[in-house]
């Protein structure tokens, strides 16, 4: 597992959370 994919996944999750809120 690399850190790049993890960062991308985290950014996507954040975007979804921000939109939901």
PyMOL commands that place a pseudoatom at each C-alpha (Angstrom):
pseudoatom trace, name=CA, resn=UNK, resi=1, chain=A, elem=C, hetatm=0, pos=[0.000, 0.000, 0.000]
pseudoatom trace, name=CA, resn=UNK, resi=2, chain=A, elem=C, hetatm=0, pos=[1.370, 3.412, -0.893]
pseudoatom trace, name=CA, resn=UNK, resi=3, chain=A, elem=C, hetatm=0, pos=[0.738, 6.780, 0.724]
pseudoatom trace, name=CA, resn=UNK, resi=4, chain=A, elem=C, hetatm=0, pos=[-0.421, 8.382, -2.540]
pseudoatom trace, name=CA, resn=UNK, resi=5, chain=A, elem=C, hetatm=0, pos=[-3.611, 6.267, -2.856]
pseudoatom trace, name=CA, resn=UNK, resi=6, chain=A, elem=C, hetatm=0, pos=[-4.331, 6.766, 0.841]
pseudoatom trace, name=CA, resn=UNK, resi=7, chain=A, elem=C, hetatm=0, pos=[-4.114, 10.563, 0.417]
pseudoatom trace, name=CA, resn=UNK, resi=8, chain=A, elem=C, hetatm=0, pos=[-6.386, 10.416, -2.621]
pseudoatom trace, name=CA, resn=UNK, resi=9, chain=A, elem=C, hetatm=0, pos=[-8.911, 8.289, -0.757]
pseudoatom trace, name=CA, resn=UNK, resi=10, chain=A, elem=C, hetatm=0, pos=[-8.792, 10.634, 2.232]
pseudoatom trace, name=CA, resn=UNK, resi=11, chain=A, elem=C, hetatm=0, pos=[-9.330, 13.675, -0.002]
pseudoatom trace, name=CA, resn=UNK, resi=12, chain=A, elem=C, hetatm=0, pos=[-12.340, 12.002, -1.624]
pseudoatom trace, name=CA, resn=UNK, resi=13, chain=A, elem=C, hetatm=0, pos=[-13.812, 11.102, 1.755]
pseudoatom trace, name=CA, resn=UNK, resi=14, chain=A, elem=C, hetatm=0, pos=[-13.292, 14.674, 2.943]
pseudoatom trace, name=CA, resn=UNK, resi=15, chain=A, elem=C, hetatm=0, pos=[-14.967, 16.070, -0.168]
pseudoatom trace, name=CA, resn=UNK, resi=16, chain=A, elem=C, hetatm=0, pos=[-17.989, 13.828, 0.371]
pseudoatom trace, name=CA, resn=UNK, resi=17, chain=A, elem=C, hetatm=0, pos=[-18.184, 14.695, 4.066]
pseudoatom trace, name=CA, resn=UNK, resi=18, chain=A, elem=C, hetatm=0, pos=[-17.955, 18.429, 3.290]
pseudoatom trace, name=CA, resn=UNK, resi=19, chain=A, elem=C, hetatm=0, pos=[-20.707, 18.144, 0.670]
pseudoatom trace, name=CA, resn=UNK, resi=20, chain=A, elem=C, hetatm=0, pos=[-22.911, 16.132, 3.014]
pseudoatom trace, name=CA, resn=UNK, resi=21, chain=A, elem=C, hetatm=0, pos=[-22.526, 18.690, 5.800]
for i in range(1, 21): cmd.bond("trace and resi %d" % i, "trace and resi %d" % (i + 1))
show_as sticks, trace
zoom trace
